[in-house]
Amino acid sequence: MYESLNIDLLYVFTTVAELKSISKSSEVLLLSQPAISKKIKQLKDYFGKKLFIRSPRGMTLTPAGKLFYGQAKKVIHDFDSLYHLQENNQPQSQFNQLNIGALDSIAALLYSSFFIDALLHANQVVLTNNVTELIENFNQGNLDVIFMDEYFENELTTNFEKYFLQAEPYYVVFSQNNTHLSKIKSPCLSAQELQKFNLLLYPDYCPIHIRIKQIFKQYQLSLPTIREANYNESTISLVAQSDLVTILPRSLALNKLENPTLHLAAKELALPDLRRTAIFSNGKIPLDVIVNKL
């Protein structure tokens, strides 16, 4: 039975999954459409589970197909790396193979030297504020290493190694001219006090936005009014010129406070939950190679 499963089947499966079309896959793989359909059926028979749903919109992965896709991409990555095994036995050449993703705040403020080097030498670097984008690309094998909030590790569906980086509190950032917040003398702001203010946050793909909603729900508190802005500079500029407030991890908040032209202030958000960041790796190269470069 095992002889019926080979790497060619995985290449066909992942190509159809990504192109969502047997006809387009036929052009890319230089295989006939019946040959591709036969290979998809082989995989279905081998695993005993339906991997695709055919519809007028094309080929869509079933839930089982999505899980299989993530594992198939990892197997293909590992198989492809065998070709370069001899030349890639040095740490730097191993690093050159990597596809790395990170949340923008982690890359810019905590490990900027590492990411400058990665931009010059890694195969691919993806910097984003969209934690869902990082998770999906890691699960699908498109990224080998991601830097993100540890809280979201339960959404990773492929095998991974983890290295904890740091924990830091959330800060509420606001204009020095915000008279309402200026009246609060405590250096910390409670969740109940935060309810009174209008929040300006990244859209709900942002990990801070997600966590604030989850924390308020956990403590059975009603959410403050939340407005959304898609860009960091827009968020900070609007906060600096109004009574809107935003929430940032301490490292990013302190960075913004260093700009004297913005006239910003900040208070720690008094929550038991800290922002914990970590590296997640699919094991393409030893995790120590990444950690040693930080």
C-alpha positions as a Markdown table, in Angstrom:
| # | Residue | x | y | z |
|---|---|---|---|---|
| 1 | Met | 0.0 | 0.0 | 0.0 |
| 2 | Tyr | 2.8 | 2.4 | 0.9 |
| 3 | Glu | 4.2 | 2.1 | -2.7 |
| 4 | Ser | 1.1 | 3.9 | -4.0 |
| 5 | Leu | 2.1 | 7.1 | -2.1 |
| 6 | Asn | 5.0 | 9.1 | -3.6 |
| 7 | Ile | 6.2 | 12.7 | -3.7 |
| 8 | Asp | 4.7 | 13.2 | -7.2 |
| 9 | Leu | 1.2 | 12.7 | -5.7 |
| 10 | Leu | 1.9 | 15.4 | -3.1 |
| 11 | Tyr | 3.2 | 17.9 | -5.8 |
| 12 | Val | 0.0 | 17.3 | -7.8 |
| 13 | Phe | -2.2 | 17.6 | -4.8 |
| 14 | Thr | -0.7 | 20.9 | -3.5 |
| 15 | Thr | -0.7 | 22.4 | -7.0 |
| 16 | Val | -4.4 | 21.7 | -7.5 |
| 17 | Ala | -5.1 | 23.0 | -4.0 |
| 18 | Glu | -3.3 | 26.3 | -4.7 |
| 19 | Leu | -4.6 | 26.8 | -8.2 |
| 20 | Lys | -8.1 | 25.5 | -7.3 |
| 21 | Ser | -8.3 | 24.1 | -10.9 |
| 22 | Ile | -7.4 | 20.8 | -12.6 |
| 23 | Ser | -7.1 | 22.5 | -16.0 |
| 24 | Lys | -4.7 | 25.2 | -14.7 |
| 25 | Ser | -2.7 | 22.5 | -12.8 |
| 26 | Ser | -2.5 | 20.5 | -16.1 |
| 27 | Glu | -0.8 | 23.5 | -17.8 |
| 28 | Val | 1.6 | 24.0 | -14.9 |
| 29 | Leu | 2.5 | 20.3 | -14.3 |
| 30 | Leu | 2.5 | 19.3 | -18.0 |
| 31 | Leu | 0.1 | 16.4 | -17.2 |
| 32 | Ser | -3.2 | 15.6 | -18.8 |
| 33 | Gln | -6.4 | 16.4 | -16.8 |
| 34 | Pro | -7.4 | 12.7 | -16.6 |
| 35 | Ala | -3.9 | 11.9 | -15.2 |
| 36 | Ile | -4.3 | 14.6 | -12.5 |
| 37 | Ser | -7.8 | 13.4 | -11.6 |
| 38 | Lys | -6.4 | 9.9 | -11.3 |
| 39 | Lys | -3.7 | 11.0 | -8.9 |
| 40 | Ile | -6.2 | 12.9 | -6.8 |
| 41 | Lys | -8.3 | 9.7 | -6.6 |
| 42 | Gln | -5.2 | 7.7 | -5.6 |
| 43 | Leu | -4.7 | 10.0 | -2.6 |
| 44 | Lys | -8.4 | 9.9 | -1.7 |
| 45 | Asp | -8.4 | 6.1 | -1.8 |
| 46 | Tyr | -5.1 | 5.9 | 0.1 |
| 47 | Phe | -6.4 | 8.0 | 3.0 |
| 48 | Gly | -10.0 | 7.1 | 2.8 |
| 49 | Lys | -11.1 | 10.7 | 3.1 |
| 50 | Lys | -12.4 | 13.2 | 0.5 |
| 51 | Leu | -9.8 | 15.9 | 0.0 |
| 52 | Phe | -11.6 | 18.2 | -2.5 |
| 53 | Ile | -15.0 | 19.4 | -3.3 |
| 54 | Arg | -15.7 | 20.1 | -7.0 |
| 55 | Ser | -18.0 | 23.0 | -7.8 |
| 56 | Pro | -18.4 | 25.5 | -10.7 |
| 57 | Arg | -16.0 | 27.7 | -8.8 |
| 58 | Gly | -13.3 | 25.1 | -9.0 |
| 59 | Met | -11.6 | 22.7 | -6.6 |
| 60 | Thr | -12.0 | 23.5 | -2.9 |
| 61 | Leu | -10.3 | 21.7 | 0.0 |
| 62 | Thr | -12.4 | 19.9 | 2.5 |
| 63 | Pro | -11.5 | 20.2 | 6.2 |
| 64 | Ala | -9.5 | 17.0 | 5.9 |
| 65 | Gly | -7.9 | 18.4 | 2.7 |
| 66 | Lys | -6.8 | 21.5 | 4.5 |
| 67 | Leu | -5.1 | 19.5 | 7.3 |
| 68 | Phe | -3.5 | 17.3 | 4.7 |
| 69 | Tyr | -2.3 | 20.3 | 2.7 |
| 70 | Gly | -0.3 | 21.7 | 5.6 |
| 71 | Gln | 1.4 | 18.3 | 6.2 |
| 72 | Ala | 2.0 | 17.8 | 2.5 |
| 73 | Lys | 3.8 | 21.2 | 2.1 |
| 74 | Lys | 6.1 | 20.3 | 5.0 |
| 75 | Val | 6.9 | 16.9 | 3.4 |
| 76 | Ile | 7.7 | 18.6 | 0.1 |
| 77 | His | 9.9 | 21.2 | 1.9 |
| 78 | Asp | 11.8 | 18.4 | 3.6 |
| 79 | Phe | 12.1 | 16.4 | 0.4 |
| 80 | Asp | 13.4 | 19.4 | -1.6 |
| 81 | Ser | 15.9 | 20.2 | 1.1 |
| 82 | Leu | 17.6 | 16.8 | 0.5 |
| 83 | Tyr | 18.9 | 18.0 | -2.9 |
| 84 | His | 20.8 | 20.8 | -1.2 |
| 85 | Leu | 21.8 | 18.8 | 1.9 |
| 86 | Gln | 25.5 | 18.7 | 1.2 |
| 87 | Glu | 25.8 | 22.4 | 0.4 |
| 88 | Asn | 23.5 | 23.5 | 3.2 |
| 89 | Asn | 25.4 | 22.0 | 6.1 |
| 90 | Gln | 26.6 | 25.4 | 7.3 |
| 91 | Pro | 24.4 | 27.6 | 9.4 |
| 92 | Gln | 24.5 | 30.6 | 7.0 |
| 93 | Ser | 23.6 | 28.5 | 4.0 |
| 94 | Gln | 20.8 | 26.9 | 6.0 |
| 95 | Phe | 19.5 | 30.4 | 6.9 |
| 96 | Asn | 19.4 | 31.3 | 3.3 |
| 97 | Gln | 16.8 | 28.7 | 2.6 |
| 98 | Leu | 14.3 | 30.1 | 5.1 |
| 99 | Asn | 11.0 | 31.8 | 4.6 |
| 100 | Ile | 10.4 | 34.0 | 7.7 |
| 101 | Gly | 7.4 | 35.8 | 8.8 |
| 102 | Ala | 6.9 | 38.2 | 11.7 |
| 103 | Leu | 4.5 | 40.7 | 13.2 |
| 104 | Asp | 5.7 | 44.2 | 12.4 |
| 105 | Ser | 6.1 | 45.3 | 16.0 |
| 106 | Ile | 8.4 | 42.4 | 16.8 |
| 107 | Ala | 10.5 | 42.9 | 13.7 |
| 108 | Ala | 10.9 | 46.7 | 14.0 |
| 109 | Leu | 11.5 | 47.1 | 17.7 |
| 110 | Leu | 12.7 | 43.9 | 19.3 |
| 111 | Tyr | 15.0 | 42.3 | 16.7 |
| 112 | Ser | 15.6 | 44.8 | 14.0 |
| 113 | Ser | 19.2 | 43.7 | 13.4 |
| 114 | Phe | 18.0 | 40.1 | 12.9 |
| 115 | Phe | 15.4 | 41.2 | 10.3 |
| 116 | Ile | 17.8 | 43.5 | 8.5 |
| 117 | Asp | 20.1 | 40.4 | 8.0 |
| 118 | Ala | 17.0 | 38.3 | 7.1 |
| 119 | Leu | 15.9 | 40.8 | 4.4 |
| 120 | Leu | 19.4 | 40.5 | 2.9 |
| 121 | His | 20.0 | 36.8 | 3.2 |
| 122 | Ala | 16.8 | 34.7 | 3.9 |
| 123 | Asn | 14.8 | 33.3 | 1.0 |
| 124 | Gln | 11.7 | 35.4 | 1.9 |
| 125 | Val | 10.7 | 37.7 | 4.7 |
| 126 | Val | 7.0 | 38.6 | 5.3 |
| 127 | Leu | 6.3 | 41.5 | 7.8 |
| 128 | Thr | 2.6 | 42.1 | 8.7 |
| 129 | Asn | 0.2 | 43.1 | 11.4 |
| 130 | Asn | -2.1 | 40.3 | 10.3 |
| 131 | Val | -1.5 | 37.3 | 12.7 |
| 132 | Thr | -4.0 | 35.2 | 10.7 |
| 133 | Glu | -1.9 | 35.6 | 7.6 |
| 134 | Leu | 1.2 | 34.4 | 9.5 |
| 135 | Ile | -0.6 | 31.4 | 10.9 |
| 136 | Glu | -2.2 | 30.3 | 7.6 |
| 137 | Asn | 1.1 | 30.6 | 5.7 |
| 138 | Phe | 3.0 | 28.6 | 8.4 |
| 139 | Asn | 0.3 | 25.9 | 8.4 |
| 140 | Gln | 0.5 | 25.7 | 4.6 |
| 141 | Gly | 4.3 | 25.4 | 4.6 |
| 142 | Asn | 4.8 | 28.7 | 2.9 |
| 143 | Leu | 6.7 | 30.1 | 5.9 |
| 144 | Asp | 9.2 | 28.1 | 7.9 |
| 145 | Val | 9.6 | 30.4 | 10.9 |
| 146 | Ile | 7.2 | 32.9 | 12.4 |
| 147 | Phe | 7.5 | 35.5 | 15.2 |
| 148 | Met | 4.2 | 36.1 | 16.9 |
| 149 | Asp | 2.2 | 36.2 | 20.1 |
| 150 | Glu | 2.5 | 32.9 | 22.0 |
| 151 | Tyr | -1.3 | 32.9 | 22.7 |
| 152 | Phe | -2.1 | 31.9 | 19.1 |
| 153 | Glu | 0.0 | 28.7 | 19.1 |
| 154 | Asn | -3.2 | 26.5 | 19.4 |
| 155 | Glu | -4.1 | 27.6 | 15.9 |
| 156 | Leu | -1.0 | 26.0 | 14.4 |
| 157 | Thr | -2.0 | 22.7 | 12.8 |
| 158 | Thr | 1.5 | 21.5 | 11.7 |
| 159 | Asn | 4.3 | 20.2 | 13.8 |
| 160 | Phe | 6.5 | 23.0 | 15.3 |
| 161 | Glu | 9.2 | 23.9 | 17.7 |
| 162 | Lys | 8.9 | 27.0 | 19.9 |
| 163 | Tyr | 11.3 | 29.4 | 21.6 |
| 164 | Phe | 9.9 | 31.9 | 24.1 |
| 165 | Leu | 11.1 | 35.5 | 23.5 |
| 166 | Gln | 9.7 | 37.9 | 26.1 |
| 167 | Ala | 6.6 | 39.1 | 28.0 |
| 168 | Glu | 5.5 | 42.7 | 28.2 |
| 169 | Pro | 2.4 | 44.6 | 29.4 |
| 170 | Tyr | 0.0 | 46.5 | 27.2 |
| 171 | Tyr | 0.0 | 50.2 | 27.4 |
| 172 | Val | -2.8 | 52.7 | 26.7 |
| 173 | Val | -1.4 | 55.5 | 24.6 |
| 174 | Phe | -3.2 | 58.9 | 24.4 |
| 175 | Ser | -2.7 | 62.6 | 23.7 |
| 176 | Gln | -1.2 | 64.7 | 26.5 |
| 177 | Asn | -4.2 | 67.0 | 25.8 |
| 178 | Asn | -6.7 | 64.3 | 26.7 |
| 179 | Thr | -8.2 | 66.0 | 29.8 |
| 180 | His | -10.2 | 62.9 | 30.8 |
| 181 | Leu | -7.2 | 60.7 | 31.1 |
| 182 | Ser | -5.0 | 63.4 | 32.6 |
| 183 | Lys | -7.4 | 63.4 | 35.6 |
| 184 | Ile | -6.5 | 59.8 | 36.4 |
| 185 | Lys | -3.3 | 60.1 | 38.6 |
| 186 | Ser | -2.5 | 56.4 | 38.7 |
| 187 | Pro | 0.2 | 55.2 | 36.3 |
| 188 | Cys | -2.1 | 52.2 | 35.5 |
| 189 | Leu | -5.5 | 52.1 | 33.9 |
| 190 | Ser | -8.0 | 49.4 | 34.8 |
| 191 | Ala | -10.1 | 47.6 | 32.2 |
| 192 | Gln | -13.2 | 49.2 | 33.8 |
| 193 | Glu | -11.7 | 52.7 | 33.3 |
| 194 | Leu | -10.8 | 51.9 | 29.7 |
| 195 | Gln | -14.5 | 51.2 | 29.0 |
| 196 | Lys | -15.1 | 55.0 | 29.1 |
| 197 | Phe | -12.9 | 55.8 | 26.2 |
| 198 | Asn | -13.0 | 55.4 | 22.4 |
| 199 | Leu | -10.4 | 53.0 | 21.2 |
| 200 | Leu | -8.6 | 53.3 | 17.9 |
| 201 | Leu | -7.1 | 49.9 | 16.9 |
| 202 | Tyr | -5.9 | 48.0 | 13.9 |
| 203 | Pro | -8.7 | 45.9 | 12.3 |
| 204 | Asp | -9.6 | 42.6 | 14.0 |
| 205 | Tyr | -6.8 | 40.6 | 12.3 |
| 206 | Cys | -4.4 | 42.4 | 14.6 |
| 207 | Pro | -3.3 | 40.3 | 17.6 |
| 208 | Ile | -3.8 | 43.2 | 20.1 |
| 209 | His | -7.4 | 43.8 | 18.8 |
| 210 | Ile | -8.1 | 40.1 | 19.1 |
| 211 | Arg | -6.7 | 39.8 | 22.6 |
| 212 | Ile | -8.4 | 42.9 | 24.0 |
| 213 | Lys | -11.8 | 41.5 | 22.8 |
| 214 | Gln | -11.0 | 38.1 | 24.3 |
| 215 | Ile | -9.8 | 39.5 | 27.6 |
| 216 | Phe | -12.9 | 41.7 | 28.1 |
| 217 | Lys | -15.1 | 38.7 | 27.3 |
| 218 | Gln | -13.1 | 36.6 | 29.7 |
| 219 | Tyr | -13.8 | 39.0 | 32.6 |
| 220 | Gln | -17.4 | 39.6 | 31.5 |
| 221 | Leu | -16.8 | 43.3 | 30.7 |
| 222 | Ser | -18.5 | 45.2 | 28.0 |
| 223 | Leu | -16.1 | 46.4 | 25.3 |
| 224 | Pro | -15.2 | 50.1 | 24.9 |
| 225 | Thr | -16.2 | 51.6 | 21.5 |
| 226 | Ile | -13.7 | 50.5 | 19.0 |
| 227 | Arg | -12.8 | 52.4 | 15.8 |
| 228 | Glu | -10.4 | 50.9 | 13.3 |
| 229 | Ala | -7.4 | 52.2 | 11.2 |
| 230 | Asn | -5.2 | 50.1 | 9.0 |
| 231 | Tyr | -2.0 | 52.0 | 9.4 |
| 232 | Asn | 0.2 | 52.6 | 12.4 |
| 233 | Glu | 1.1 | 56.2 | 11.5 |
| 234 | Ser | -2.6 | 57.1 | 10.9 |
| 235 | Thr | -3.5 | 55.6 | 14.3 |
| 236 | Ile | -0.8 | 57.5 | 16.2 |
| 237 | Ser | -1.5 | 60.8 | 14.4 |
| 238 | Leu | -5.2 | 60.6 | 15.1 |
| 239 | Val | -4.7 | 59.7 | 18.7 |
| 240 | Ala | -2.2 | 62.6 | 19.1 |
| 241 | Gln | -4.8 | 65.0 | 17.9 |
| 242 | Ser | -8.0 | 63.8 | 19.6 |
| 243 | Asp | -9.5 | 62.1 | 22.6 |
| 244 | Leu | -9.1 | 58.7 | 21.0 |
| 245 | Val | -6.8 | 56.2 | 22.7 |
| 246 | Thr | -5.0 | 53.2 | 21.4 |
| 247 | Ile | -3.3 | 50.1 | 22.9 |
| 248 | Leu | 0.2 | 49.0 | 22.1 |
| 249 | Pro | 2.7 | 46.6 | 23.6 |
| 250 | Arg | 5.1 | 48.4 | 26.0 |
| 251 | Ser | 8.1 | 48.4 | 23.5 |
| 252 | Leu | 6.1 | 50.0 | 20.8 |
| 253 | Ala | 4.4 | 52.5 | 23.2 |
| 254 | Leu | 7.7 | 53.7 | 24.6 |
| 255 | Asn | 9.0 | 54.1 | 21.1 |
| 256 | Lys | 6.1 | 56.4 | 20.2 |
| 257 | Leu | 6.5 | 58.4 | 23.3 |
| 258 | Glu | 10.1 | 59.2 | 22.3 |
| 259 | Asn | 8.8 | 61.4 | 19.5 |
| 260 | Pro | 8.5 | 64.9 | 21.1 |
| 261 | Thr | 6.4 | 66.3 | 18.2 |
| 262 | Leu | 3.5 | 63.9 | 18.9 |
| 263 | His | 2.9 | 65.0 | 22.6 |
| 264 | Leu | 1.8 | 61.5 | 23.7 |
| 265 | Ala | 1.4 | 60.0 | 27.1 |
| 266 | Ala | 0.8 | 56.4 | 28.2 |
| 267 | Lys | -0.4 | 54.3 | 31.1 |
| 268 | Glu | 0.0 | 50.6 | 31.7 |
| 269 | Leu | -3.2 | 48.7 | 31.2 |
| 270 | Ala | -3.7 | 46.8 | 34.5 |
| 271 | Leu | -4.5 | 43.3 | 33.2 |
| 272 | Pro | -3.1 | 40.0 | 34.5 |
| 273 | Asp | -2.5 | 39.0 | 30.8 |
| 274 | Leu | 0.8 | 40.0 | 29.4 |
| 275 | Arg | 1.8 | 40.0 | 25.7 |
| 276 | Arg | 4.1 | 36.9 | 25.3 |
| 277 | Thr | 6.0 | 36.6 | 22.1 |
| 278 | Ala | 7.7 | 33.5 | 20.7 |
| 279 | Ile | 9.4 | 32.0 | 17.6 |
| 280 | Phe | 7.7 | 29.0 | 16.0 |
| 281 | Ser | 9.7 | 26.9 | 13.5 |
| 282 | Asn | 8.7 | 23.9 | 11.3 |
| 283 | Gly | 12.2 | 22.4 | 11.9 |
| 284 | Lys | 13.5 | 23.0 | 8.4 |
| 285 | Ile | 16.8 | 24.0 | 10.1 |
| 286 | Pro | 17.6 | 23.7 | 13.9 |
| 287 | Leu | 15.9 | 26.4 | 15.9 |
| 288 | Asp | 19.2 | 27.2 | 17.6 |
| 289 | Val | 20.4 | 28.6 | 14.3 |
| 290 | Ile | 17.7 | 31.2 | 14.5 |
| 291 | Val | 18.0 | 31.9 | 18.2 |
| 292 | Asn | 21.8 | 32.4 | 17.9 |
| 293 | Lys | 21.2 | 35.1 | 15.3 |
| 294 | Leu | 18.9 | 37.2 | 17.5 |
